[in-house]
Amino acid sequence: MASAREPLLAAHGVVKRFGHVQALSGADFTAYAGEVVALIGDNGAGKSTLVNVLSGVLTPDEGEVRLDGTPVRFTGPMDAQRHGVETVYQDLSLAPDLDAASNLYLGRELVRGGLLGRLGVLDRPTMRREAIAAFGELGVELKDVTAPVTTLSGGQRQSVAVARAVAFANKVIFMDEPTAALGVVQRARVLETVRRVADRGICVVLISHNMPEVLSVADRVEVLRLGRRVASFNAADATIEKLVGAMTGSLDEPAQNGNHDPVGATEAEDGR
């Protein structure tokens, strides 16, 4: 992780309102290439709203988002994807009756060349071959890539969703509670996959309520409270007590470790 470099993804002073509710009130965020950065906060802190802004689901009312140092204003999730930003949602958004290879290319299917391609005939052998290679690079073990994903374990389905994001993202992947409802062994495998993704130079933004898990896999932790970033920690220097204190506002001062800009602790009117 290179904290002295310019952030790969950065948000400055992001404001988002929903009627009279102000979900984000000048929120900041920074993420660097090749790191796992956890985004945490209590319910109502604004995590989901900020992620939706950064991934193109929502348009901010005020503020700036920069990708590779250049201001961007995504017109939607597909626009964010074209910029190399992918999201793995908690519900995974997999088609349960399709196999793993088909899910990897869901919505981006490859077609045969020539006349068959013009007729819309899918190139299933190529998709299956490339899917097997993609799973192998991430250490994802599937006995049969042609089996419907509904027959896979929870950890395997999560890994398929991650592999799909990795196959098309070259900058940032947002992962929303990637180990929710998984067993101990499956959780460990998913977290290992997360580290493998970061080792490829992609930034992984992990949204999680599991503090031990956050400290075990993240390089940095950014804390939201009431619609603003109130603290930023190097994970190696953080403790669960410090994280919870920043989330709840019980710390006397915002915690700040590493070579990043100071973090303010001004509260917003409301958030979610």
FENTA-V830030 format. One record per residue. N is the residue number from 1. RES is the residue in one small letter. D_CENTER is the distance of its C-alpha to the mean C-alpha in whole Angstrom. Layout:
n->{N	N}
res->{RES	RES}
d_center->{D_CENTER	D_CENTER}
This chain:
n->{1	2	3	4	5	6	7	8	9	10	11	12	13	14	15	16	17	18	19	20	21	22	23	24	25	26	27	28	29	30	31	32	33	34	35	36	37	38	39	40	41	42	43	44	45	46	47	48	49	50	51	52	53	54	55	56	57	58	59	60	61	62	63	64	65	66	67	68	69	70	71	72	73	74	75	76	77	78	79	80	81	82	83	84	85	86	87	88	89	90	91	92	93	94	95	96	97	98	99	100	101	102	103	104	105	106	107	108	109	110	111	112	113	114	115	116	117	118	119	120	121	122	123	124	125	126	127	128	129	130	131	132	133	134	135	136	137	138	139	140	141	142	143	144	145	146	147	148	149	150	151	152	153	154	155	156	157	158	159	160	161	162	163	164	165	166	167	168	169	170	171	172	173	174	175	176	177	178	179	180	181	182	183	184	185	186	187	188	189	190	191	192	193	194	195	196	197	198	199	200	201	202	203	204	205	206	207	208	209	210	211	212	213	214	215	216	217	218	219	220	221	222	223	224	225	226	227	228	229	230	231	232	233	234	235	236	237	238	239	240	241	242	243	244	245	246	247	248	249	250	251	252	253	254	255	256	257	258	259	260	261	262	263	264	265	266	267	268	269	270	271	272}
res->{m	a	s	a	r	e	p	l	l	a	a	h	g	v	v	k	r	f	g	h	v	q	a	l	s	g	a	d	f	t	a	y	a	g	e	v	v	a	l	i	g	d	n	g	a	g	k	s	t	l	v	n	v	l	s	g	v	l	t	p	d	e	g	e	v	r	l	d	g	t	p	v	r	f	t	g	p	m	d	a	q	r	h	g	v	e	t	v	y	q	d	l	s	l	a	p	d	l	d	a	a	s	n	l	y	l	g	r	e	l	v	r	g	g	l	l	g	r	l	g	v	l	d	r	p	t	m	r	r	e	a	i	a	a	f	g	e	l	g	v	e	l	k	d	v	t	a	p	v	t	t	l	s	g	g	q	r	q	s	v	a	v	a	r	a	v	a	f	a	n	k	v	i	f	m	d	e	p	t	a	a	l	g	v	v	q	r	a	r	v	l	e	t	v	r	r	v	a	d	r	g	i	c	v	v	l	i	s	h	n	m	p	e	v	l	s	v	a	d	r	v	e	v	l	r	l	g	r	r	v	a	s	f	n	a	a	d	a	t	i	e	k	l	v	g	a	m	t	g	s	l	d	e	p	a	q	n	g	n	h	d	p	v	g	a	t	e	a	e	d	g	r}
d_center->{17	19	19	22	20	19	16	14	12	14	15	18	20	18	20	20	22	23	27	28	25	23	19	18	21	21	17	16	13	13	11	13	13	13	11	9	9	9	9	12	15	18	18	19	17	15	11	11	13	11	8	10	12	10	9	13	13	15	18	18	22	22	21	19	16	16	15	17	19	20	20	18	18	16	18	16	13	15	16	12	12	16	14	12	9	7	5	6	8	10	13	12	14	16	20	22	25	24	24	21	22	22	19	17	19	19	20	20	23	25	29	32	34	37	39	37	34	35	36	32	33	30	29	28	30	28	24	25	26	23	21	23	22	19	19	21	19	16	19	19	22	23	27	27	25	27	27	25	22	23	25	22	21	18	17	18	16	13	14	15	12	10	13	13	9	11	14	13	11	13	11	7	4	1	3	6	9	9	13	14	18	18	21	21	21	19	16	18	17	13	13	15	13	10	13	14	11	11	15	15	14	10	8	5	4	5	7	10	14	15	17	18	15	13	16	17	13	12	14	14	13	13	15	16	19	21	19	19	17	20	19	17	18	18	17	21	23	21	22	21	24	23	19	21	24	21	20	23	25	27	27	30	28	24	23	22	22	22	23	21	22	24	22	24	24	26	25	24	26	24	20	18}
